[in-house]
Amino acid sequence: MQKLSYDQLVAVRLTPDQAPTASKHPIVAVLHDIRSLYNVGSIFRSADAFGIERLVLCGYTPQPPRTEIAKTALGADLVVSYSVCESVYEAVRDLRDAGYHVFAAEVAHGSMLPQNLGPHHFPLAMIFGNELTGVPDDLLALCEGALEIPMFGTKHSLNVAVAAGVLLSTAVHRYRETSP
């Protein structure tokens, strides 16, 4: 076994010119009050890797162009579609009106494991909350449910960018496995 060279990798990936018109998975990530620019950049990179539709940046979540976002996004901030909505409540209303099933990435009573997503959960919007406080209770109340990452160690949560990578990956795989 030998890892692929940079040229071999580039040959099988989308170019930045192809990215805007490439087919996307019907998944939106809503970033609410994320404080770390590096976390935002990392989530941009995961959004690109998993081919999700777009990001919605809400509250005081920083937006491109910013050097710190670009550092961890590695160019994904230039190709991933995103919008800015000051009010996360307005963003949730608009997504629900557009037919999205809105879930919070949160540990909550009655939360669902992401591997249990089915075709009836798409199009899907996932809300990722502040690094310290998560998704506020009043926002969680507007969601159809919560998606909880199974944890088997001593900690009860992951860094928001890591959690976004896990949940976006799982959601994309569930969509591809269960949708026609």
C-alpha positions as CSV (number, residue, x, y, z in Angstrom):
1,M,0.0,0.0,0.0
2,Q,1.2,3.5,-0.9
3,K,-0.4,6.8,-0.2
4,L,-1.5,8.9,-3.2
5,S,0.7,11.7,-4.3
6,Y,-0.6,15.3,-4.4
7,D,-1.0,15.1,-8.2
8,Q,-3.0,11.9,-7.9
9,L,-5.2,13.4,-5.3
10,V,-5.8,16.6,-7.4
11,A,-6.7,14.5,-10.4
12,V,-9.8,13.0,-8.6
13,R,-11.0,16.1,-6.7
14,L,-13.2,19.0,-7.8
15,T,-11.4,22.1,-8.9
16,P,-12.3,25.4,-7.3
17,D,-14.0,26.4,-10.5
18,Q,-16.1,23.2,-10.5
19,A,-17.1,23.4,-6.8
20,P,-19.9,26.0,-7.1
21,T,-21.9,24.0,-9.7
22,A,-21.2,20.5,-8.3
23,S,-24.0,18.5,-6.9
24,K,-24.4,18.9,-3.1
25,H,-26.0,16.9,-0.4
26,P,-29.2,18.4,1.0
27,I,-27.6,19.4,4.3
28,V,-27.2,22.8,5.8
29,A,-25.0,23.6,8.9
30,V,-26.1,26.5,11.0
31,L,-23.3,28.0,13.1
32,H,-24.7,29.9,16.0
33,D,-22.5,32.1,18.2
34,I,-19.3,30.2,17.4
35,R,-16.5,32.3,18.9
36,S,-13.4,30.7,17.5
37,L,-12.4,31.7,14.0
38,Y,-10.3,28.5,13.7
39,N,-13.4,26.4,14.5
40,V,-15.3,28.3,11.8
41,G,-12.5,27.6,9.3
42,S,-12.4,24.0,10.2
43,I,-16.2,23.6,9.7
44,F,-15.8,25.3,6.3
45,R,-13.3,22.6,5.5
46,S,-15.5,19.8,6.6
47,A,-18.5,21.3,4.7
48,D,-16.4,21.2,1.6
49,A,-15.1,17.6,2.2
50,F,-18.6,16.3,2.6
51,G,-20.2,18.3,-0.1
52,I,-22.9,19.9,1.9
53,E,-25.2,22.6,0.5
54,R,-24.1,25.6,2.6
55,L,-23.4,27.1,5.9
56,V,-25.5,29.7,7.7
57,L,-23.5,31.9,10.0
58,C,-25.6,33.4,12.8
59,G,-25.2,35.6,15.8
60,Y,-21.6,36.6,16.5
61,T,-20.1,33.7,14.4
62,P,-17.2,35.3,12.5
63,Q,-17.4,35.3,8.7
64,P,-14.8,35.3,5.9
65,P,-12.7,36.9,4.8
66,R,-10.5,36.5,7.9
67,T,-7.0,35.2,8.1
68,E,-7.7,32.9,11.0
69,I,-10.7,31.3,9.2
70,A,-8.6,30.9,6.0
71,K,-5.8,29.2,8.0
72,T,-7.9,26.2,9.0
73,A,-10.2,26.3,6.0
74,L,-7.3,25.9,3.6
75,G,-9.3,27.4,0.7
76,A,-12.7,25.9,1.6
77,D,-13.9,29.3,2.7
78,L,-13.6,30.3,-1.0
79,V,-15.7,27.5,-2.4
80,V,-18.3,26.6,0.2
81,S,-21.5,28.5,-0.1
82,Y,-22.6,30.4,3.0
83,S,-25.0,33.1,4.1
84,V,-25.1,35.4,7.1
85,C,-28.2,35.7,9.2
86,E,-27.9,37.8,12.4
87,S,-30.9,36.0,13.9
88,V,-30.6,32.3,14.3
89,Y,-34.4,32.2,14.9
90,E,-35.0,33.8,11.6
91,A,-32.6,31.3,9.9
92,V,-34.5,28.4,11.5
93,R,-37.8,29.7,10.4
94,D,-36.6,30.2,6.9
95,L,-35.1,26.7,6.8
96,R,-38.3,25.1,8.1
97,D,-40.4,27.1,5.7
98,A,-38.1,25.7,2.9
99,G,-38.8,22.2,4.0
100,Y,-35.7,21.4,6.0
101,H,-35.8,19.2,9.1
102,V,-34.0,21.2,11.8
103,F,-32.0,19.3,14.4
104,A,-29.6,20.7,17.1
105,A,-26.2,19.1,17.6
106,E,-26.8,18.7,21.3
107,V,-27.0,16.2,24.2
108,A,-30.6,16.4,25.2
109,H,-33.4,14.2,26.6
110,G,-34.8,12.1,23.7
111,S,-31.9,12.9,21.4
112,M,-31.3,10.7,18.4
113,L,-28.1,9.0,17.3
114,P,-27.0,10.3,13.9
115,Q,-26.7,6.8,12.4
116,N,-30.5,6.6,12.8
117,L,-31.1,9.3,10.3
118,G,-33.4,8.1,7.5
119,P,-34.5,9.5,4.1
120,H,-37.5,11.3,5.8
121,H,-35.0,13.5,7.7
122,F,-33.7,15.1,4.5
123,P,-33.3,17.9,3.6
124,L,-31.6,18.4,6.9
125,A,-30.3,21.4,8.8
126,M,-28.1,21.0,11.8
127,I,-27.5,23.7,14.4
128,F,-24.0,23.9,16.0
129,G,-23.9,26.1,19.1
130,N,-21.4,28.0,21.1
131,E,-18.2,26.2,22.2
132,L,-19.1,26.6,25.9
133,T,-22.9,26.8,26.1
134,G,-24.0,24.8,23.1
135,V,-27.4,25.3,21.6
136,P,-29.7,27.5,23.9
137,D,-32.8,25.8,25.3
138,D,-35.2,28.3,23.5
139,L,-33.5,27.4,20.2
140,L,-33.5,23.7,21.0
141,A,-37.3,24.0,21.5
142,L,-37.7,25.1,17.9
143,C,-35.9,22.0,16.6
144,E,-37.5,18.8,15.4
145,G,-35.0,17.0,17.6
146,A,-31.4,16.7,18.7
147,L,-28.5,14.7,17.3
148,E,-26.2,13.3,19.9
149,I,-22.8,11.8,19.1
150,P,-22.2,8.6,21.1
151,M,-19.4,9.1,23.7
152,F,-17.6,6.3,25.4
153,G,-15.0,8.1,27.4
154,T,-15.0,10.4,30.4
155,K,-15.9,13.6,28.5
156,H,-19.5,14.4,27.5
157,S,-18.7,16.6,24.4
158,L,-16.3,17.2,21.6
159,N,-14.9,20.5,20.2
160,V,-17.6,22.0,17.9
161,A,-15.5,21.7,14.8
162,V,-14.8,18.0,15.5
163,A,-18.5,17.4,16.3
164,A,-19.5,19.1,13.0
165,G,-17.1,16.8,11.1
166,V,-18.5,13.7,12.8
167,L,-22.1,14.7,12.3
168,L,-21.7,16.0,8.7
169,S,-19.9,12.8,7.7
170,T,-22.5,10.6,9.3
171,A,-25.4,12.6,7.8
172,V,-23.9,12.5,4.3
173,H,-23.3,8.8,4.6
174,R,-26.9,8.2,5.9
175,Y,-28.3,10.3,3.0
176,R,-26.3,8.3,0.5
177,E,-27.2,5.0,2.0
178,T,-30.9,5.6,2.4
179,S,-32.0,8.0,-0.3
180,P,-32.9,7.0,-3.9
